[in-house]
Amino acid sequence: MTEASMAEIADHGPGHASVVDRSGPALVEMQDISISFGGIHAVDGASIDLYPGEVVALLGHNGAGKSTLIKILSGAYKRDNGEIRVKGETATITNPRDAKAYGIETIYQTLALADNVDAAANLFLGREIMTAWGTLDDAAMEAEARKVMGRLNPNFRRFKEPVKALSGGQRQSVAIARAILFNARILIMDEPTAALGPQETAQVGELIKQLKADGIGIFLISHDIHDVFDLADRVVVMKNGQVVGSAMTSDVTKDEVLGMIIIGKVPPGATPGPGASRD
Protein backbone atom coordinates (compact mmCIF):
# COMPACT_ATOMS: atom_id res chain seq x y z
CA MET A 1 0.00 0.00 0.00
CA THR A 2 1.35 3.44 -0.92
CA GLU A 3 1.83 6.28 1.55
CA ALA A 4 -0.90 8.23 -0.26
CA SER A 5 -3.46 5.44 0.07
CA MET A 6 -2.54 4.97 3.74
CA ALA A 7 -3.07 8.69 4.26
CA GLU A 8 -6.52 8.47 2.72
CA ILE A 9 -7.50 5.61 5.03
CA ALA A 10 -6.21 7.66 7.95
CA ASP A 11 -8.36 10.57 6.77
CA HIS A 12 -11.51 8.49 6.55
CA GLY A 13 -11.10 5.95 9.33
CA PRO A 14 -10.93 2.15 9.03
CA GLY A 15 -12.77 0.84 6.00
CA HIS A 16 -13.33 4.30 4.53
CA ALA A 17 -10.58 4.47 1.90
CA SER A 18 -11.54 7.09 -0.70
CA VAL A 19 -10.66 8.26 -4.18
CA VAL A 20 -10.32 11.85 -2.90
CA ASP A 21 -7.13 13.39 -4.26
CA ARG A 22 -5.59 15.91 -1.85
CA SER A 23 -2.12 15.83 -3.41
CA GLY A 24 -2.65 19.05 -5.38
CA PRO A 25 -4.66 22.24 -5.00
CA ALA A 26 -8.36 22.10 -4.22
CA LEU A 27 -10.73 22.05 -7.17
CA VAL A 28 -12.39 25.08 -5.63
CA GLU A 29 -11.87 27.19 -2.51
CA MET A 30 -14.27 29.82 -1.25
CA GLN A 31 -12.66 31.96 1.44
CA ASP A 32 -14.36 34.49 3.75
CA ILE A 33 -17.38 34.83 1.47
CA SER A 34 -20.02 37.36 2.52
CA ILE A 35 -23.19 38.71 0.97
CA SER A 36 -26.01 40.83 2.39
CA PHE A 37 -29.52 41.54 1.23
CA GLY A 38 -31.11 44.68 2.63
CA GLY A 39 -28.73 44.74 5.59
CA ILE A 40 -29.27 41.05 6.41
CA HIS A 41 -26.10 38.93 6.34
CA ALA A 42 -27.21 35.92 4.29
CA VAL A 43 -23.62 34.62 4.25
CA ASP A 44 -21.10 35.94 6.74
CA GLY A 45 -17.42 35.04 6.31
CA ALA A 46 -17.98 31.48 5.09
CA SER A 47 -15.09 29.31 3.85
CA ILE A 48 -15.40 25.92 2.16
CA ASP A 49 -13.30 23.83 -0.22
CA LEU A 50 -13.64 20.78 -2.45
CA TYR A 51 -11.08 18.31 -3.80
CA PRO A 52 -11.10 16.01 -6.85
CA GLY A 53 -13.22 12.91 -6.28
CA GLU A 54 -14.80 14.34 -3.14
CA VAL A 55 -18.44 14.81 -2.13
CA VAL A 56 -18.94 17.63 0.37
CA ALA A 57 -22.45 17.90 1.82
CA LEU A 58 -23.70 21.35 2.79
CA LEU A 59 -26.22 21.13 5.61
CA GLY A 60 -28.37 23.53 7.58
CA HIS A 61 -31.92 24.68 8.15
CA ASN A 62 -33.73 26.75 5.52
CA GLY A 63 -32.19 30.21 5.69
CA ALA A 64 -28.87 28.91 7.05
CA GLY A 65 -27.03 30.34 4.03
CA LYS A 66 -25.99 27.15 2.24
CA SER A 67 -28.02 27.74 -0.93
CA THR A 68 -26.92 31.38 -1.08
CA LEU A 69 -23.25 30.37 -0.73
CA ILE A 70 -23.60 27.87 -3.55
CA LYS A 71 -25.44 30.41 -5.73
CA ILE A 72 -22.38 32.65 -5.41
CA LEU A 73 -20.22 29.81 -6.73
CA SER A 74 -22.66 29.12 -9.59
CA GLY A 75 -22.70 32.80 -10.60
CA ALA A 76 -26.35 33.43 -9.69
CA TYR A 77 -25.31 35.93 -6.98
CA LYS A 78 -22.34 38.27 -6.83
CA ARG A 79 -20.51 38.20 -3.49
CA ASP A 80 -19.84 41.35 -1.48
CA ASN A 81 -16.54 40.09 -0.05
CA GLY A 82 -14.23 37.10 -0.17
CA GLU A 83 -12.25 35.16 -2.73
CA ILE A 84 -12.93 32.16 -4.96
CA ARG A 85 -10.04 30.07 -6.26
CA VAL A 86 -10.29 27.27 -8.82
CA LYS A 87 -7.32 24.87 -8.87
CA GLY A 88 -5.30 27.40 -6.90
CA GLU A 89 -5.96 30.34 -9.22
CA THR A 90 -8.17 33.33 -8.37
CA ALA A 91 -11.48 33.02 -10.22
CA THR A 92 -13.74 35.82 -11.39
CA ILE A 93 -17.33 34.59 -11.25
CA THR A 94 -20.04 37.20 -11.74
CA ASN A 95 -22.61 35.21 -13.75
CA PRO A 96 -23.46 31.58 -14.63
CA ARG A 97 -21.48 31.79 -17.88
CA ASP A 98 -18.33 32.57 -15.89
CA ALA A 99 -18.97 29.57 -13.64
CA LYS A 100 -19.39 27.23 -16.63
CA ALA A 101 -16.10 28.50 -18.06
CA TYR A 102 -14.40 27.29 -14.86
CA GLY A 103 -16.03 23.87 -15.19
CA ILE A 104 -18.72 24.53 -12.57
CA GLU A 105 -22.18 23.14 -13.36
CA THR A 106 -25.34 23.15 -11.23
CA ILE A 107 -27.99 20.44 -11.27
CA TYR A 108 -31.08 21.91 -9.65
CA GLN A 109 -33.78 19.90 -7.92
CA THR A 110 -36.14 20.61 -10.84
CA LEU A 111 -33.43 19.28 -13.26
CA ALA A 112 -34.46 21.91 -15.86
CA LEU A 113 -34.98 19.33 -18.59
CA ALA A 114 -37.03 19.81 -21.77
CA ASP A 115 -39.68 17.14 -21.22
CA ASN A 116 -40.88 16.77 -24.80
CA VAL A 117 -37.54 15.87 -26.41
CA ASP A 118 -35.17 12.93 -25.97
CA ALA A 119 -31.95 12.56 -24.00
CA ALA A 120 -29.62 13.66 -26.81
CA ALA A 121 -31.65 16.81 -27.49
CA ASN A 122 -31.48 17.66 -23.78
CA LEU A 123 -27.74 17.08 -23.60
CA PHE A 124 -27.12 19.52 -26.46
CA LEU A 125 -29.90 22.00 -25.66
CA GLY A 126 -28.59 25.42 -26.71
CA ARG A 127 -25.32 23.87 -27.93
CA GLU A 128 -26.63 21.74 -30.80
CA ILE A 129 -24.34 20.09 -33.37
CA MET A 130 -25.18 21.26 -36.89
CA THR A 131 -24.52 19.65 -40.27
CA ALA A 132 -22.70 21.40 -43.10
CA TRP A 133 -26.15 22.29 -44.48
CA GLY A 134 -27.19 24.11 -41.33
CA THR A 135 -29.57 21.44 -40.05
CA LEU A 136 -29.48 19.58 -36.74
CA ASP A 137 -27.04 16.66 -36.81
CA ASP A 138 -29.25 14.29 -34.82
CA ALA A 139 -27.04 11.28 -35.53
CA ALA A 140 -23.91 12.97 -34.18
CA MET A 141 -25.72 14.19 -31.07
CA GLU A 142 -27.18 10.76 -30.36
CA ALA A 143 -23.74 9.15 -30.82
CA GLU A 144 -22.22 11.56 -28.29
CA ALA A 145 -25.16 11.02 -25.94
CA ARG A 146 -24.68 7.24 -26.10
CA LYS A 147 -20.98 7.66 -25.39
CA VAL A 148 -21.37 9.81 -22.29
CA MET A 149 -24.36 7.86 -20.97
CA GLY A 150 -22.50 4.60 -21.56
CA ARG A 151 -19.74 5.81 -19.27
CA LEU A 152 -22.07 7.27 -16.66
CA ASN A 153 -24.99 4.82 -16.66
CA PRO A 154 -24.36 1.75 -18.88
CA ASN A 155 -27.90 0.45 -18.22
CA PHE A 156 -29.54 3.47 -19.86
CA ARG A 157 -31.28 2.38 -23.08
CA ARG A 158 -34.19 4.79 -23.61
CA PHE A 159 -32.51 7.19 -26.04
CA LYS A 160 -35.47 7.57 -28.40
CA GLU A 161 -38.09 8.50 -25.80
CA PRO A 162 -38.96 11.99 -24.53
CA VAL A 163 -37.48 12.50 -21.07
CA LYS A 164 -40.97 12.96 -19.57
CA ALA A 165 -41.38 9.18 -20.05
CA LEU A 166 -38.26 8.40 -18.00
CA SER A 167 -38.08 7.51 -14.32
CA GLY A 168 -36.75 10.01 -11.80
CA GLY A 169 -33.40 8.24 -11.61
CA GLN A 170 -33.07 8.15 -15.40
CA ARG A 171 -33.94 11.85 -15.63
CA GLN A 172 -31.22 12.55 -13.06
CA SER A 173 -28.81 10.59 -15.28
CA VAL A 174 -29.67 12.84 -18.23
CA ALA A 175 -29.16 16.01 -16.16
CA ILE A 176 -25.77 14.81 -14.89
CA ALA A 177 -24.69 13.69 -18.37
CA ARG A 178 -25.55 17.14 -19.74
CA ALA A 179 -23.32 18.72 -17.09
CA ILE A 180 -20.29 16.48 -17.63
CA LEU A 181 -20.57 16.37 -21.44
CA PHE A 182 -18.94 19.79 -21.59
CA ASN A 183 -16.10 18.92 -19.18
CA ALA A 184 -17.53 20.02 -15.84
CA ARG A 185 -15.14 19.22 -12.99
CA ILE A 186 -17.21 20.71 -10.16
CA LEU A 187 -20.87 19.74 -9.76
CA ILE A 188 -23.40 21.40 -7.47
CA MET A 189 -26.26 18.98 -6.80
CA ASP A 190 -29.36 20.44 -5.16
CA GLU A 191 -31.44 17.76 -3.38
CA PRO A 192 -30.68 15.09 -6.03
CA THR A 193 -32.74 12.36 -4.34
CA ALA A 194 -35.76 14.45 -3.32
CA ALA A 195 -39.02 12.76 -4.33
CA LEU A 196 -37.21 9.60 -5.48
CA GLY A 197 -38.02 6.11 -4.24
CA PRO A 198 -35.42 3.80 -2.66
CA GLN A 199 -34.44 2.11 -5.95
CA GLU A 200 -34.00 5.42 -7.80
CA THR A 201 -32.13 6.91 -4.84
CA ALA A 202 -29.72 3.96 -5.02
CA GLN A 203 -29.31 4.61 -8.76
CA VAL A 204 -28.36 8.24 -8.11
CA GLY A 205 -25.91 7.01 -5.49
CA GLU A 206 -24.24 4.84 -8.14
CA LEU A 207 -24.06 7.83 -10.49
CA ILE A 208 -22.32 9.88 -7.80
CA LYS A 209 -19.81 7.07 -7.17
CA GLN A 210 -19.01 7.03 -10.89
CA LEU A 211 -18.46 10.80 -10.89
CA LYS A 212 -16.15 10.47 -7.88
CA ALA A 213 -14.15 7.78 -9.68
CA ASP A 214 -13.73 10.20 -12.59
CA GLY A 215 -12.23 12.81 -10.24
CA ILE A 216 -15.22 15.14 -10.30
CA GLY A 217 -15.91 17.07 -7.09
CA ILE A 218 -19.48 17.46 -5.86
CA PHE A 219 -21.15 19.91 -3.52
CA LEU A 220 -24.26 18.13 -2.29
CA ILE A 221 -27.15 20.08 -0.79
CA SER A 222 -29.52 17.71 0.99
CA HIS A 223 -31.97 17.60 3.87
CA ASP A 224 -31.73 13.80 4.06
CA ILE A 225 -29.15 12.94 6.70
CA HIS A 226 -29.16 9.29 5.61
CA ASP A 227 -28.28 10.22 2.03
CA VAL A 228 -25.53 12.46 3.32
CA PHE A 229 -23.87 9.67 5.28
CA ASP A 230 -24.24 7.28 2.34
CA LEU A 231 -22.79 9.66 -0.26
CA ALA A 232 -20.61 12.36 1.32
CA ASP A 233 -16.97 12.22 2.34
CA ARG A 234 -17.30 15.38 4.39
CA VAL A 235 -20.05 17.53 5.87
CA VAL A 236 -20.10 21.31 6.34
CA VAL A 237 -22.87 22.71 8.52
CA MET A 238 -24.09 26.30 8.27
CA LYS A 239 -26.30 28.30 10.62
CA ASN A 240 -27.28 31.98 10.44
CA GLY A 241 -25.01 32.54 7.44
CA GLN A 242 -21.88 31.17 9.12
CA VAL A 243 -20.05 27.85 9.04
CA VAL A 244 -20.70 26.02 12.30
CA GLY A 245 -18.16 23.33 11.59
CA SER A 246 -16.96 20.61 9.24
CA ALA A 247 -16.08 16.95 9.64
CA MET A 248 -15.35 13.75 7.77
CA THR A 249 -18.56 11.71 7.81
CA SER A 250 -16.55 8.82 9.26
CA ASP A 251 -15.62 10.95 12.31
CA VAL A 252 -19.11 12.00 13.43
CA THR A 253 -22.51 10.41 14.03
CA LYS A 254 -25.83 11.44 12.55
CA ASP A 255 -26.96 12.70 15.96
CA GLU A 256 -23.84 14.83 16.27
CA VAL A 257 -24.45 16.38 12.86
CA LEU A 258 -28.06 17.09 13.84
CA GLY A 259 -26.72 18.82 16.96
CA MET A 260 -24.54 21.01 14.74
CA ILE A 261 -27.54 21.89 12.57
CA ILE A 262 -30.00 22.59 15.39
CA ILE A 263 -27.96 24.23 18.15
CA GLY A 264 -24.54 24.78 16.58
CA LYS A 265 -22.80 22.36 18.95
CA VAL A 266 -19.56 21.03 17.42
CA PRO A 267 -18.57 17.47 18.46
CA PRO A 268 -14.97 16.37 19.12
CA GLY A 269 -14.64 14.79 15.65
CA ALA A 270 -15.41 18.07 13.83
CA THR A 271 -13.50 21.28 13.21
CA PRO A 272 -15.37 24.31 14.57
CA GLY A 273 -16.12 27.33 12.39
CA PRO A 274 -17.03 30.95 13.19
CA GLY A 275 -20.70 29.99 13.74
CA ALA A 276 -20.04 27.32 16.36
CA SER A 277 -21.92 27.61 19.65
CA ARG A 278 -19.66 28.97 22.41
CA ASP A 279 -21.70 27.46 25.22
VENHUUR-V399602 format. One record per residue. N is the residue number from 1. RES is the residue in one letter. SS is DSSP state (@ for helix, = for strand, . for the rest). OMEGA is omega as a letter, one per 40 degrees, with the letter a starting at -180 (NA if undefined). D_FIRST is the distance of its C-alpha to the first C-alpha in whole Angstrom. Layout:
BEGIN
n->[N & N]
res->[RES & RES]
ss->[SS & SS]
omega->[OMEGA & OMEGA]
d_first->[D_FIRST & D_FIRST]
END
This chain:
BEGIN
n->[1 & 2 & 3 & 4 & 5 & 6 & 7 & 8 & 9 & 10 & 11 & 12 & 13 & 14 & 15 & 16 & 17 & 18 & 19 & 20 & 21 & 22 & 23 & 24 & 25 & 26 & 27 & 28 & 29 & 30 & 31 & 32 & 33 & 34 & 35 & 36 & 37 & 38 & 39 & 40 & 41 & 42 & 43 & 44 & 45 & 46 & 47 & 48 & 49 & 50 & 51 & 52 & 53 & 54 & 55 & 56 & 57 & 58 & 59 & 60 & 61 & 62 & 63 & 64 & 65 & 66 & 67 & 68 & 69 & 70 & 71 & 72 & 73 & 74 & 75 & 76 & 77 & 78 & 79 & 80 & 81 & 82 & 83 & 84 & 85 & 86 & 87 & 88 & 89 & 90 & 91 & 92 & 93 & 94 & 95 & 96 & 97 & 98 & 99 & 100 & 101 & 102 & 103 & 104 & 105 & 106 & 107 & 108 & 109 & 110 & 111 & 112 & 113 & 114 & 115 & 116 & 117 & 118 & 119 & 120 & 121 & 122 & 123 & 124 & 125 & 126 & 127 & 128 & 129 & 130 & 131 & 132 & 133 & 134 & 135 & 136 & 137 & 138 & 139 & 140 & 141 & 142 & 143 & 144 & 145 & 146 & 147 & 148 & 149 & 150 & 151 & 152 & 153 & 154 & 155 & 156 & 157 & 158 & 159 & 160 & 161 & 162 & 163 & 164 & 165 & 166 & 167 & 168 & 169 & 170 & 171 & 172 & 173 & 174 & 175 & 176 & 177 & 178 & 179 & 180 & 181 & 182 & 183 & 184 & 185 & 186 & 187 & 188 & 189 & 190 & 191 & 192 & 193 & 194 & 195 & 196 & 197 & 198 & 199 & 200 & 201 & 202 & 203 & 204 & 205 & 206 & 207 & 208 & 209 & 210 & 211 & 212 & 213 & 214 & 215 & 216 & 217 & 218 & 219 & 220 & 221 & 222 & 223 & 224 & 225 & 226 & 227 & 228 & 229 & 230 & 231 & 232 & 233 & 234 & 235 & 236 & 237 & 238 & 239 & 240 & 241 & 242 & 243 & 244 & 245 & 246 & 247 & 248 & 249 & 250 & 251 & 252 & 253 & 254 & 255 & 256 & 257 & 258 & 259 & 260 & 261 & 262 & 263 & 264 & 265 & 266 & 267 & 268 & 269 & 270 & 271 & 272 & 273 & 274 & 275 & 276 & 277 & 278 & 279]
res->[M & T & E & A & S & M & A & E & I & A & D & H & G & P & G & H & A & S & V & V & D & R & S & G & P & A & L & V & E & M & Q & D & I & S & I & S & F & G & G & I & H & A & V & D & G & A & S & I & D & L & Y & P & G & E & V & V & A & L & L & G & H & N & G & A & G & K & S & T & L & I & K & I & L & S & G & A & Y & K & R & D & N & G & E & I & R & V & K & G & E & T & A & T & I & T & N & P & R & D & A & K & A & Y & G & I & E & T & I & Y & Q & T & L & A & L & A & D & N & V & D & A & A & A & N & L & F & L & G & R & E & I & M & T & A & W & G & T & L & D & D & A & A & M & E & A & E & A & R & K & V & M & G & R & L & N & P & N & F & R & R & F & K & E & P & V & K & A & L & S & G & G & Q & R & Q & S & V & A & I & A & R & A & I & L & F & N & A & R & I & L & I & M & D & E & P & T & A & A & L & G & P & Q & E & T & A & Q & V & G & E & L & I & K & Q & L & K & A & D & G & I & G & I & F & L & I & S & H & D & I & H & D & V & F & D & L & A & D & R & V & V & V & M & K & N & G & Q & V & V & G & S & A & M & T & S & D & V & T & K & D & E & V & L & G & M & I & I & I & G & K & V & P & P & G & A & T & P & G & P & G & A & S & R & D]
ss->[. & . & @ & @ & @ & @ & @ & @ & @ & @ & @ & @ & . & . & . & . & . & . & . & . & = & . & . & . & . & . & . & = & = & = & = & = & = & = & = & = & = & . & . & = & = & = & = & = & = & = & = & = & = & = & . & = & . & . & = & = & = & = & = & . & . & . & . & . & . & @ & @ & @ & @ & @ & @ & @ & @ & @ & . & . & . & . & . & . & = & = & = & = & = & = & . & . & = & = & . & . & . & . & . & @ & @ & @ & @ & @ & @ & . & . & = & = & = & = & . & . & . & . & . & . & . & . & . & . & . & @ & @ & @ & @ & @ & . & . & . & . & . & . & = & . & . & . & . & . & = & . & @ & @ & @ & @ & @ & @ & @ & @ & @ & @ & @ & @ & @ & @ & @ & . & . & . & . & . & . & . & . & . & . & @ & @ & @ & . & . & @ & @ & @ & @ & @ & @ & @ & @ & @ & @ & @ & @ & @ & @ & . & . & . & . & = & = & = & = & = & . & . & . & . & . & . & . & @ & @ & @ & @ & @ & @ & @ & @ & @ & @ & @ & @ & @ & @ & @ & @ & . & . & . & = & = & = & = & = & . & . & . & @ & @ & @ & @ & @ & @ & @ & . & . & = & = & = & = & = & = & . & . & = & = & = & = & = & = & = & @ & @ & @ & . & . & @ & @ & @ & @ & @ & @ & @ & @ & @ & @ & . & . & . & . & . & . & . & = & = & . & . & . & . & . & . & .]
omega->[a & i & a & a & i & i & i & i & i & i & a & a & a & i & a & i & a & i & a & a & i & a & a & i & i & i & i & i & i & a & i & a & i & i & i & i & i & i & i & i & i & i & a & i & a & i & i & i & a & a & i & i & a & i & i & i & i & a & i & i & i & a & a & i & a & a & i & i & a & i & i & i & a & i & i & i & i & a & i & a & i & a & i & i & i & a & i & a & i & a & i & a & a & i & a & i & i & a & i & i & i & i & i & i & i & i & a & a & a & i & i & i & i & a & a & i & a & a & a & i & i & a & a & a & a & a & a & i & a & i & i & a & i & i & i & i & a & a & a & i & i & i & i & i & i & a & a & i & i & i & a & a & a & a & a & a & a & a & a & a & i & a & i & i & a & i & i & i & i & i & i & i & a & a & i & i & i & a & a & i & a & i & i & i & a & i & i & a & a & i & a & a & i & i & i & i & a & a & i & i & i & i & i & i & i & i & a & i & i & i & i & a & i & i & i & i & a & i & a & i & a & i & a & a & i & i & a & a & i & a & a & i & a & i & i & a & i & i & i & i & a & i & i & a & i & a & i & a & i & a & a & i & i & i & i & i & i & i & i & a & a & a & i & a & a & a & a & a & a & i & a & i & a & a & a & i & i & a & NA]
d_first->[0 & 4 & 7 & 8 & 6 & 7 & 10 & 11 & 11 & 13 & 15 & 16 & 16 & 14 & 14 & 15 & 12 & 14 & 14 & 16 & 16 & 17 & 16 & 20 & 23 & 24 & 26 & 29 & 30 & 33 & 34 & 38 & 39 & 42 & 45 & 48 & 51 & 55 & 53 & 51 & 47 & 45 & 42 & 42 & 40 & 37 & 33 & 30 & 27 & 25 & 22 & 21 & 20 & 21 & 24 & 26 & 29 & 32 & 34 & 38 & 41 & 43 & 45 & 41 & 41 & 38 & 39 & 41 & 38 & 37 & 40 & 40 & 37 & 38 & 41 & 44 & 44 & 45 & 43 & 46 & 43 & 40 & 37 & 35 & 32 & 30 & 27 & 29 & 32 & 35 & 36 & 40 & 40 & 44 & 44 & 42 & 42 & 41 & 38 & 37 & 37 & 34 & 33 & 33 & 35 & 36 & 36 & 39 & 40 & 43 & 41 & 44 & 44 & 47 & 48 & 51 & 49 & 46 & 42 & 42 & 45 & 43 & 40 & 43 & 45 & 47 & 45 & 46 & 46 & 49 & 51 & 53 & 56 & 55 & 54 & 51 & 49 & 48 & 46 & 44 & 43 & 42 & 40 & 38 & 38 & 37 & 34 & 32 & 33 & 32 & 28 & 29 & 30 & 31 & 33 & 36 & 39 & 42 & 42 & 46 & 47 & 48 & 45 & 47 & 47 & 43 & 41 & 40 & 36 & 37 & 39 & 36 & 34 & 37 & 37 & 33 & 34 & 37 & 34 & 32 & 34 & 35 & 31 & 31 & 28 & 29 & 30 & 33 & 33 & 36 & 36 & 35 & 35 & 39 & 41 & 39 & 39 & 36 & 35 & 35 & 33 & 30 & 31 & 31 & 27 & 26 & 27 & 26 & 22 & 23 & 24 & 21 & 19 & 21 & 20 & 24 & 24 & 27 & 29 & 30 & 34 & 34 & 37 & 35 & 33 & 31 & 30 & 29 & 26 & 25 & 25 & 24 & 21 & 24 & 27 & 30 & 33 & 37 & 40 & 43 & 42 & 39 & 35 & 35 & 32 & 28 & 25 & 22 & 23 & 21 & 23 & 26 & 28 & 31 & 34 & 32 & 32 & 36 & 37 & 36 & 37 & 41 & 41 & 39 & 37 & 34 & 31 & 29 & 26 & 27 & 28 & 32 & 34 & 38 & 39 & 38 & 40 & 42 & 43]
END
